[in-house]
């Protein structure tokens, strides 16, 4: 309980909220071995151990599918150099938690648009 209280103090979150988040993440880690959770300026996010964040892989999978790749997983593996198992893990996690991943993709796309505008760079795509 001391560690929970200390963590709560560091993060500014209630002990109940910290415990809820840790339980939720722990259950997801149990369900999806190889998924980790990382902290960053925009909050916690799921990632693949030894690899990128899940949202990055899913964004690339969606892009490959939209471009008509016959096997989007192969396409992402070939471009990123990631093992197929890591890309499949991200896809499986996304199938179970699409709202969280889609929200992260949207947030990052919006930030990229704002940055391009601030820098006076033409929109991508």
C-alpha positions as CSV (number, residue, x, y, z in Angstrom):
1,X,0.0,0.0,0.0
2,X,3.0,2.3,0.6
3,X,4.0,2.0,-3.0
4,X,0.5,2.7,-4.2
5,X,0.4,5.8,-2.0
6,X,3.8,7.0,-3.3
7,X,2.8,6.4,-6.9
8,X,-0.5,8.2,-6.3
9,X,1.4,11.2,-4.9
10,X,3.8,11.3,-7.9
11,X,1.1,11.1,-10.5
12,X,-1.5,13.3,-8.8
13,X,-4.1,10.5,-9.2
14,X,-6.2,9.0,-6.5
15,X,-5.0,5.7,-5.1
16,X,-8.3,4.2,-6.4
17,X,-7.6,5.5,-9.9
18,X,-4.0,4.2,-9.9
19,X,-5.1,0.8,-8.6
20,X,-7.8,0.6,-11.3
21,X,-5.4,1.5,-14.1
22,X,-2.8,-1.0,-12.8
23,X,-5.3,-3.8,-12.5
24,X,-6.7,-3.0,-16.0
25,X,-3.2,-3.0,-17.5
26,X,-2.2,-6.1,-15.6
27,X,-5.2,-8.0,-17.0
28,X,-4.4,-6.8,-20.5
29,X,-0.7,-7.9,-20.1
30,X,-2.0,-11.3,-19.0
31,X,-4.3,-11.6,-22.0
32,X,-1.7,-10.3,-24.5
33,X,1.8,-11.5,-23.4
34,X,4.3,-9.2,-25.1
35,X,2.1,-6.0,-24.6
36,X,3.6,-3.4,-22.3
37,X,2.4,0.0,-21.2
38,X,4.4,3.1,-21.5
39,X,4.0,6.6,-20.0
40,X,4.5,9.7,-22.1
41,X,3.4,13.3,-22.3
42,X,0.0,12.3,-23.7
43,X,-0.5,9.6,-21.1
44,X,-0.2,5.8,-21.0
45,X,-0.3,3.7,-24.1
46,X,0.1,0.1,-25.2
47,X,3.2,-1.0,-26.9
48,X,4.8,-4.1,-28.1
49,X,7.8,-5.2,-26.0
50,X,11.0,-4.4,-27.9
51,X,9.0,-2.6,-30.5
52,X,6.8,0.4,-31.2
53,X,3.5,1.5,-29.8
54,X,0.5,-0.5,-30.8
55,X,-1.1,2.6,-32.4
56,X,1.9,3.0,-34.7
57,X,1.6,-0.6,-36.0
58,X,-2.2,-0.4,-36.4
59,X,-1.9,2.9,-38.3
60,X,0.5,1.3,-40.7
61,X,-1.7,-1.8,-41.0
62,X,-4.7,0.4,-41.9
63,X,-2.6,2.3,-44.4
64,X,-1.4,-0.9,-46.0
65,X,-4.9,-2.2,-46.3
66,X,-6.1,1.1,-47.8
67,X,-3.3,0.9,-50.3
68,X,-4.6,-2.6,-51.3
69,X,-1.8,-4.7,-49.9
70,X,-2.8,-8.4,-50.3
71,X,-1.4,-9.1,-46.8
72,X,-1.1,-5.9,-44.7
73,X,0.8,-7.7,-42.0
74,X,3.5,-8.8,-44.5
75,X,3.6,-5.2,-45.9
76,X,4.2,-3.7,-42.4
77,X,6.8,-6.3,-41.6
78,X,8.7,-5.6,-44.8
79,X,8.7,-1.8,-44.3
80,X,9.3,-1.8,-40.6
81,X,11.5,-4.8,-40.1
82,X,9.3,-6.0,-37.3
83,X,8.8,-9.7,-36.7
84,X,5.4,-11.0,-37.9
85,X,4.6,-12.1,-34.3
86,X,4.9,-8.5,-33.1
87,X,2.6,-7.1,-35.8
88,X,0.1,-9.9,-35.2
89,X,0.2,-9.2,-31.4
90,X,-0.6,-5.5,-32.1
91,X,-3.4,-6.5,-34.4
92,X,-4.8,-8.9,-31.8
93,X,-4.6,-6.2,-29.1
94,X,-6.4,-3.8,-31.5
95,X,-9.2,-6.3,-32.1
96,X,-9.8,-6.3,-28.3
97,X,-9.3,-2.6,-27.6
98,X,-10.1,-0.6,-30.8
99,X,-11.4,2.5,-29.1
100,X,-8.1,3.1,-27.2
101,X,-5.9,2.6,-30.2
102,X,-8.1,4.6,-32.6
103,X,-8.2,7.5,-30.2
104,X,-4.4,7.4,-30.0
105,X,-4.1,7.4,-33.8
106,X,-6.5,10.3,-34.0
107,X,-4.7,12.3,-31.4
108,X,-1.3,11.8,-33.1
109,X,-2.8,12.6,-36.6
110,X,-4.3,15.9,-35.2
111,X,-1.0,16.8,-33.5
112,X,0.8,16.2,-36.8
113,X,-1.6,18.5,-38.7
114,X,-1.1,21.2,-36.1
115,X,2.6,20.9,-36.3
116,X,2.6,21.1,-40.1
117,X,0.4,24.2,-40.0
118,X,2.7,25.8,-37.4
119,X,5.7,25.1,-39.6
120,X,3.9,26.2,-42.8
121,X,4.3,22.7,-44.3
122,X,1.8,21.5,-46.9
123,X,-0.6,18.8,-45.6
124,X,0.5,15.2,-46.0
125,X,-1.3,12.9,-48.4
